[in-house]
């Protein structure tokens, strides 16, 4: 069974850092795009970052460029979040899509089409 298991959320002060992890099982990362979306109550789900398992290409929302970094190691994808701001507060969801269904270049705008999700990791940035 295809599964994504997240960890690494928590509470941090503005300017602090967190690292989210997404562990994949049941499918080969090489054939998938993996990334994170975030959501707050009353707001639309927002694509944050993704990475192509095929060639390692990465994509970021404008709001996190220069602060967030996504990378992979074997069956785990990591989202390093630096210089966190209060507006980064949200529940972060890892998601996956086969490259034949959703290519990495459009992954962050394809949330409603995605079928495989992690359980969510709450991130709170507050002083």
Secondary structure by P-SEA (a helix, b strand, c coil): cccccccbbbbbccccbbbbbbbbccccccccccbbbbbccccccccccccccccbbbbbcccccccccccccccbbbbbbcccccccccbbbbbbbccccccccccccccccccccccbbbbbbcc
